Amino acid sequence: MRGIRYLTGALPLFFIGPVVIHSSFVNKNNVLFIPVLIFGALLCLFGMWLMFLGIRTIMKSMFDK
């Protein structure tokens, strides 16, 4: 069940992260371009980390005894 929770937490981040990155590239002349770009990249990386943890947890529960 914990693996499924990780995966459901990663799913919205896979959509929110690229949207934030895209909005930062649309507003290149804004002062907050770099912080918003870094925030979007961190959201994407955190989503990938949660996906890794979820898949690893599910695989452990299936194959470890």
N, C-alpha and C positions, 0 to 999 in steps of 0.2 A: 504494500500500500504506500510505503514511503517513496518508492521509485515513481509511482504514478503521480504523487504530489510534486516531485521534482519536475517531471515532464509537463504537468499542467502549469507550473510556474514558468517554465521556459517558453511555452507557446506564445504568450502575449509579448514577451521580450523579443521574439523573432519578428514580430510585426512593428513594435514600437521603436526598436533600435534603428532600423533602416529609414523609418519615417523621420526620426529626429536628424539623422545624418543627411537625408535629402533636404530637409528644411534648412539645415545649416549651409548647404551648398547653394541653395536658392538665394540666401541672404549673405553673400560673401562680403558685402560692403558694411555689414553691421559690426559693431564693436565686439559682440559676443560670438563671433563666428568660430573661433578656436575653442572656447569652453563648451559650446553646444556640440561641436564636432567630437570633442573628447568624450562628452557625456554620452553621445550616441554610440560611439565605439565601445565604451564601457558597458552600456546596456547590451550590445551584441555579444561581447565577450562573456558577460555574466549569464546570458541565455545559453551560450554554448557550454559553459561550465555546468549549469543546471541540467542540460541535456545529457552531458557526459555522466554526471552523478546519477541521474535517473536510470540510464541504460546500464551502468555498472551495478547499481543496486538490484535491478531486475535480473540481470545475468547471475549475480551472486546468489540470489534467492532461488533461481532455477537450477543451478549446477553445483552449488556447494551444499554439503550436508551437515 
